Amino acid sequence: MTHAAQVDTSAVPASETQESSRAPISRTMIGVGFLLVTLSYMVNAMDRQVFPPLLPNIRAEYGFSLEQGGLLATNFTLGMALAGLPAGYLLDRFRRKTVLLVSIVIYSLGTMATPLATGFADMTLYRVVSGFGEGMQSAAIFAAIGAFFAHRRGLAFGVIGMGYSVGVFIAPLIGVRLMSMHGTWHSPFYLFGTAGLLIAAASLFLVKSGLTEHSAEKVVSTRTFEYMPASAYNRNTVALAVHSVISGVAIYGFLGLYPTFLITSLHYSSGQAALAMSFLGFGGMTAVFGGWLGDRFNQRNLLILSLLAVSAIGACIYETHAGVGLQCVFAFLMGAFGLGFIYPNTNSAIQRAVRPAQIGRASGLFVTSYYGPAAFSGLLFAALVDSFGWDRAGLLQVTVLPMVAVVSLTFVRTSQFNNAVR
């Protein structure tokens, strides 16, 4: 992971070639910087996933309907989608480190503002602002790390994904514990927002530009990419973006209302629901393995198998009405395939579907396509619940939709990826 000799120089925007004279970055600073980047993404996950397990209490305090609660649980992804393409544009023209630091500050302030909301409208605004920062950060992280670890992109994304999953794992447990201790759901938002600001301050000094912009120990690439489409928006990226849209709606609809399903339909306590949510994050820690597989095997086929697994697990969750133990197993498997396999491999595949100089735009396209429609996935799921009940709604959104995404992946041609053996 930390071998600078594996850096693909062609993945660096042309505007940055003048920085080739920068002093080489040591392996220690590569490790420190990569750790801070991963921690910042962990806090990103904590900010996102602390909301669903606290949603029943938030709804009770404000009198929100299930539809309003479902929208609030997932509408931060609208901000992420709005940030995606502009962030891709900025990343191709400005320092990635600058975009990264600004994004962390934005989502941290948005998180800290959430408890200050007086009603649905301003809470929606704070959630979208938080998501905007998270979208900028996602695009910046994956553009920077995707360029630096070009030959081990899937594995690098898997490690970052594991950091995200750690955040998913601990956020519900910490959030519910703090709510119980302080008698209010406000304190977790203040804690996680403050953590983000502290990480941004540390990153200012400890994340070196040699990591985020390019490696100084470069290997001049002799490869040409004439066999690839010239446009960043080609058959492969469009097919992968369609898959991202569909899988984002399925997975985020599930994540947003899973605790509410457990509490209202299966009558779990808040602590039991938080435990099941944490097992989702535990399963997502398999992202290192999922990313490793994506570097070595056909990513299209790996994604298809993962989508079919998510579909089957969704049927088990909503049809079996399992007890806490078995439900935690299902949650772990959903996290493994949804967060550990689908997310890092879709992200890295869409970067491999473009020429190396275009990875900023590819990263932005992924963020927009994955998170844009997902903003309304909770609202859609809640509407389906009102019309058909939890069981059938779960089958429609979490079982049927992933199978539709499989169809879009059949149009992907991995022989045109930038890592294809020629």
C-alpha positions in Angstrom: 0.0 0.0 0.0 2.7 2.4 0.8 5.1 1.7 -2.0 5.5 5.0 -3.8 7.0 3.1 -6.8 3.5 2.1 -7.6 2.3 5.6 -8.3 0.8 6.2 -11.8 2.0 9.6 -12.9 -0.5 9.8 -15.7 -3.3 10.0 -13.1 -2.1 13.4 -12.1 -3.8 16.4 -13.8 -1.6 18.2 -16.3 -1.8 21.4 -14.3 0.1 19.7 -11.5 3.1 18.6 -13.5 5.1 21.6 -12.3 5.1 20.1 -8.8 7.4 17.2 -9.9 10.2 19.0 -8.2 8.6 18.6 -4.7 10.8 16.9 -2.2 10.0 13.1 -1.9 7.5 12.2 0.8 8.7 9.6 3.3 6.9 6.4 3.8 6.2 7.5 7.4 4.4 10.6 6.2 2.6 8.6 3.6 1.3 6.3 6.4 0.4 9.2 8.7 -1.4 11.1 5.9 -3.2 8.0 4.7 -4.3 7.3 8.3 -5.7 10.8 8.8 -7.5 10.6 5.4 -9.0 7.3 6.5 -10.0 8.8 10.0 -11.6 11.8 8.3 -13.7 9.4 6.2 -14.6 7.4 9.4 -15.9 10.7 11.0 -17.8 11.3 7.7 -19.5 8.0 8.2 -20.2 8.7 11.9 -21.9 12.0 10.9 -24.1 10.2 8.4 -25.0 7.1 10.4 -25.7 8.5 13.8 -29.0 10.0 12.5 -31.0 6.7 11.7 -30.8 5.1 15.1 -31.8 8.4 16.7 -34.6 9.1 14.2 -37.5 7.7 16.4 -36.5 10.2 19.1 -36.1 13.0 16.7 -39.5 12.2 15.1 -41.1 12.2 18.6 -39.6 15.6 19.5 -40.5 17.4 16.3 -43.7 15.4 15.4 -42.3 14.4 12.0 -44.2 11.8 9.9 -42.5 8.6 8.8 -42.1 10.1 5.3 -40.5 13.2 6.7 -38.2 11.1 8.9 -37.3 8.9 5.9 -36.4 11.9 3.8 -34.3 13.4 6.6 -32.5 10.1 7.1 -31.2 10.1 3.5 -31.5 13.6 2.1 -27.9 14.5 3.1 -27.0 12.5 -0.1 -28.7 15.2 -2.1 -26.0 17.6 -0.8 -23.4 14.9 -1.8 -24.8 14.7 -5.3 -24.8 18.4 -5.7 -21.2 18.5 -4.7 -20.0 15.6 -6.9 -19.6 17.2 -10.4 -18.5 20.6 -9.1 -15.9 18.8 -6.9 -14.7 16.9 -9.9 -14.2 20.1 -11.8 -12.4 21.7 -8.8 -10.2 18.6 -8.4 -8.9 18.8 -11.9 -8.0 22.5 -11.4 -7.0 23.0 -7.8 -5.1 21.2 -5.1 -6.9 18.2 -3.8 -5.7 18.9 -0.3 -7.4 22.3 -0.3 -10.7 20.7 -1.4 -10.3 18.0 1.2 -9.8 20.4 4.1 -12.6 22.7 3.1 -15.0 19.8 2.7 -14.3 18.4 6.2 -15.0 21.8 7.8 -18.3 22.1 5.8 -19.7 18.8 6.9 -18.6 19.1 10.5 -20.3 22.5 10.8 -23.4 21.1 9.2 -23.5 18.2 11.6 -23.1 20.5 14.6 -25.9 22.7 13.3 -28.4 19.8 13.1 -29.5 19.9 16.8 -30.1 23.6 16.4 -33.0 23.0 13.9 -36.4 24.4 14.8 -38.3 22.3 12.3 -38.3 20.2 9.2 -37.1 22.9 6.8 -34.0 24.1 8.5 -33.1 20.5 9.6 -33.3 19.6 5.9 -31.0 22.5 5.1 -28.4 21.4 7.7 -28.5 17.8 6.5 -28.0 18.9 2.9 -25.1 21.2 3.8 -23.5 18.4 5.8 -23.9 16.1 2.7 -22.4 18.7 0.4 -19.2 18.7 2.5 -19.2 14.9 2.6 -19.6 14.7 -1.2 -16.7 17.1 -1.7 -14.6 15.1 0.7 -15.5 11.7 -1.0 -14.5 13.1 -4.4 -11.3 14.6 -3.1 -10.2 11.5 -1.2 -10.9 9.0 -4.0 -9.3 11.2 -6.7 -6.2 11.7 -4.6 -5.8 8.1 -3.3 -6.8 6.7 -6.7 -4.0 8.6 -8.3 -1.4 7.8 -5.7 -2.2 4.1 -5.4 -3.1 3.6 -9.1 -2.0 0.0 -9.3 -3.6 -1.0 -6.0 -6.6 1.3 -6.3 -9.2 -1.3 -5.2 -7.2 -2.3 -2.1 -6.6 1.4 -1.2 -10.3 2.1 -1.5 -11.0 -0.9 0.5 -8.9 0.3 3.4 -10.6 3.7 3.3 -13.9 1.8 3.1 -13.0 -0.1 6.2 -12.5 3.2 8.0 -15.9 4.2 6.8 -17.3 1.0 8.1 -15.7 1.5 11.5 -17.6 4.8 11.6 -20.8 3.0 10.7 -20.1 0.4 13.4 -19.4 2.8 16.3 -21.7 5.7 15.5 -25.0 4.0 16.5 -23.5 2.6 19.7 -21.9 5.9 20.7 -25.0 7.9 19.6 -27.5 5.9 21.6 -25.2 5.7 24.6 -24.7 9.5 24.7 -28.4 10.0 24.2 -29.1 7.8 27.2 -26.4 9.5 29.3 -27.4 13.1 28.6 -31.1 12.6 28.0 -31.0 14.2 24.6 -30.1 13.2 21.1 -28.1 16.4 20.5 -24.8 15.5 22.1 -23.6 13.0 19.5 -23.9 15.6 16.7 -21.7 18.1 18.7 -19.2 15.4 19.5 -18.8 14.1 15.9 -18.8 17.6 14.4 -16.0 18.6 16.8 -14.0 15.5 15.9 -14.2 16.5 12.3 -12.8 19.9 12.9 -9.9 18.5 14.9 -9.0 16.1 12.2 -9.1 18.9 9.6 -6.7 20.9 11.8 -4.3 17.9 12.1 -4.6 17.2 8.4 -3.5 20.8 7.5 -0.1 20.0 8.9 0.3 16.2 8.6 -1.3 15.3 5.3 1.4 16.2 2.8 0.8 17.4 -0.7 3.0 14.6 -2.0 0.2 12.2 -1.0 -2.8 14.2 -2.2 -1.4 15.7 -5.4 1.2 13.2 -6.6 4.1 11.1 -5.5 7.6 12.5 -5.9 9.0 9.0 -6.6 7.4 8.7 -10.0 7.7 6.0 -12.5 7.2 7.4 -16.0 4.4 5.6 -17.7 5.0 4.4 -21.2 1.4 3.1 -21.6 -0.9 4.7 -24.0 -4.7 4.7 -23.7 -5.8 5.1 -27.3 -7.9 2.0 -26.9 -10.1 3.8 -24.4 -12.8 6.3 -25.2 -11.6 9.9 -25.3 -14.5 11.1 -23.3 -14.9 10.7 -19.5 -18.6 10.0 -20.2 -18.5 6.8 -22.2 -20.4 3.5 -22.4 -18.6 2.1 -19.4 -19.0 5.1 -17.1 -22.6 5.6 -18.1 -23.4 1.9 -17.4 -21.6 2.1 -14.1 -23.4 5.4 -13.2 -26.8 3.8 -13.9 -25.7 0.9 -11.6 -24.6 3.5 -9.0 -28.0 5.2 -9.1 -30.0 2.0 -8.6 -27.8 0.5 -6.0 -27.6 3.8 -4.1 -31.3 4.0 -3.9 -31.5 0.4 -2.7 -28.7 0.5 -0.1 -29.4 4.0 1.3 -33.1 3.4 1.5 -32.3 0.3 3.6 -29.7 2.1 5.7 -31.9 5.1 6.4 -34.9 3.2 7.7 -33.5 -0.1 8.9 -33.5 0.9 12.6 -37.0 2.3 12.3 -38.1 -1.1 10.8 -36.5 -3.0 13.7 -38.1 -0.8 16.3 -41.6 -0.3 14.9 -42.1 -3.6 13.1 -40.0 -6.1 15.0 -40.3 -4.2 18.3 -36.6 -4.1 19.1 -35.3 -1.7 21.7 -33.2 1.3 20.6 -30.1 -0.5 21.9 -30.9 -3.7 20.0 -31.5 -1.7 16.8 -28.2 0.2 17.3 -26.5 -3.2 17.7 -27.9 -4.4 14.4 -26.8 -1.2 12.7 -23.3 -1.6 14.1 -23.1 -5.1 12.6 -23.7 -3.4 9.2 -20.5 -1.4 9.8 -18.8 -4.6 11.0 -19.7 -6.3 7.8 -18.4 -3.2 5.8 -15.0 -3.8 7.3 -14.6 -6.5 4.6 -14.0 -3.7 2.2 -10.3 -4.4 2.3 -11.0 -7.9 1.1 -13.6 -6.7 -1.4 -11.2 -4.1 -2.8 -8.4 -6.7 -3.0 -10.6 -9.0 -5.0 -11.5 -6.1 -7.3 -7.8 -5.6 -8.2 -7.4 -9.2 -9.2 -10.6 -10.4 -10.7 -13.2 -9.0 -13.2 -14.9 -6.2 -11.4 -18.1 -6.3 -13.4 -18.6 -10.0 -12.4 -17.7 -9.3 -8.8 -20.3 -6.4 -8.7 -23.0 -8.6 -10.3 -22.4 -11.3 -7.7 -22.5 -8.8 -4.9 -25.8 -7.3 -6.1 -27.4 -10.7 -6.2 -26.2 -11.3 -2.7 -27.7 -8.0 -1.5 -31.0 -9.0 -3.1 -31.1 -12.3 -1.4 -30.1 -10.9 2.0 -32.8 -8.2 1.7 -35.4 -10.9 1.2 -34.2 -12.7 4.4 -34.3 -9.5 6.4 -37.9 -8.5 5.5 -39.4 -11.9 5.2 -38.0 -14.0 8.1 -38.7 -11.5 11.0 -35.6 -13.0 12.6 -34.6 -12.6 16.2 -31.8 -10.3 17.3 -29.0 -12.7 16.7 -30.0 -13.8 13.2 -30.9 -10.2 12.3 -27.3 -9.2 13.2 -26.0 -11.9 10.9 -28.1 -10.6 8.1 -27.0 -7.0 8.9 -23.3 -8.1 8.8 -23.8 -9.8 5.4 -25.6 -6.7 4.0 -22.8 -4.5 5.2 -20.2 -6.9 3.7 -21.7 -7.0 0.2 -23.3 -3.5 0.2 -20.5 -1.5 1.8 -17.6 -3.8 1.6 -17.9 -5.1 -2.0 -20.2 -2.9 -4.0 -19.1 0.6 -2.8 -15.3 0.3 -3.3 -15.5 -1.6 -6.5 -18.0 0.7 -8.1 -15.9 3.6 -7.1 -12.6 2.2 -8.4 -14.3 0.7 -11.6 -15.6 4.1 -12.7 -12.1 5.5 -12.3 -10.7 2.6 -14.4 -13.3 3.3 -17.0 -11.6 6.7 -17.9 -8.2 7.8 -19.0 -5.9 8.5 -16.0 -6.0 12.3 -16.4 -9.8 12.2 -16.0 -10.1 10.6 -12.6 -11.3 13.8 -11.0 -14.3 13.9 -13.3 -14.9 10.1 -12.8 -14.8 10.6 -9.0 -17.3 13.4 -9.2 -19.6 11.4 -11.5 -19.6 8.5 -9.0 -20.5 10.7 -6.1 -23.3 12.4 -8.0 -24.8 9.2 -9.5 -24.5 7.2 -6.3 -25.7 9.7 -3.8 -28.1 11.9 -5.9 -31.2 9.7 -6.2 -30.3 8.1 -2.8 -31.3 11.4 -1.3 -34.9 10.4 -1.9 -34.5 6.7 -1.2 -35.7 7.1 2.4 -38.8 9.0 1.2 -39.5 6.3 -1.4 -39.1 3.5 1.1 -41.4 5.2 3.6 -44.1 5.7 0.9 -43.8 2.1 -0.1 -44.2 1.1 3.6 -47.3 3.2 3.9 -48.8 1.6 0.8 -47.7 -2.1 1.1 -46.2 -2.6 4.6 -42.6 -3.2 5.6 -42.3 -6.7 4.1 -43.4 -5.9 0.6 -41.7 -2.5 0.6 -38.4 -4.2 1.6 -38.7 -6.7 -1.2 -39.4 -4.0 -3.8 -36.6 -1.6 -2.8 -33.9 -3.9 -1.4 -34.5 -7.1 -3.3 -35.8 -6.1 -6.8 -33.8 -2.9 -7.4 -30.4 -4.6 -7.1 -31.4 -7.1 -9.8 -32.2 -4.2 -12.1 -28.7 -2.8 -11.4 -27.4 -6.2 -12.6 -28.9 -5.5 -16.1 -27.0 -2.2 -16.4 -23.7 -3.9 -15.6 -24.0 -6.3 -18.5 -23.1 -3.3 -20.7 -19.7 -2.8 -19.0 -16.7 -3.8 -21.0 -13.7 -4.3 -18.7 -11.4 -4.7 -21.7 -11.6 -0.9 -22.1 -10.5 -0.2 -18.5 -7.3 1.6 -18.0 -5.8 -1.3 -16.1 -6.7 -3.9 -18.8 -3.9 -6.2 -19.9 -3.1 -5.3 -23.5 
